[in-house]
């Protein structure tokens, strides 16, 4: 089976955590059980990123062909709905997807409607925030997560 579950997402969290904690004045919380169905895995708030949520997703390998959709059966309808509702309320969320040794950061609303449904390896690896073979350091990660956020 090529789809990761909590064990692989847990490893992704252990890779991500020290980078988030290295962002100056960051408040980082892993949501283990979630307050509600579909809640993301990580809450982050810092002067450089503002408040945001991050959903962690993992898939062990790419599909055999570049033009095949990268499926993620464990990205649930409740998670997709949460990201869309959060964006509608002007909230910011991201999905950090690891496939093999590639890391892709997608805005939550985009991921909700495309990830696992229409995105191919070709499209995913040509995105704005793609790193291989490892996640970047805290500075670049904060710039990516900060996106359009303008600190007050």
ABEGO torsion letter per residue (X at the ends): XABBBAAAAAAAAAAAAAAAAABBGBBBBBBAAEABBGBBABBBBBAAAEBBBBBBBBBABBBABAABBBBBAABBAAAAAAAAAAAAAGBBBBBBBBBEABBBBBBAAAAAAABGAABBAAAAAABABBBOABBBBAAAAAAAAAEABBBX
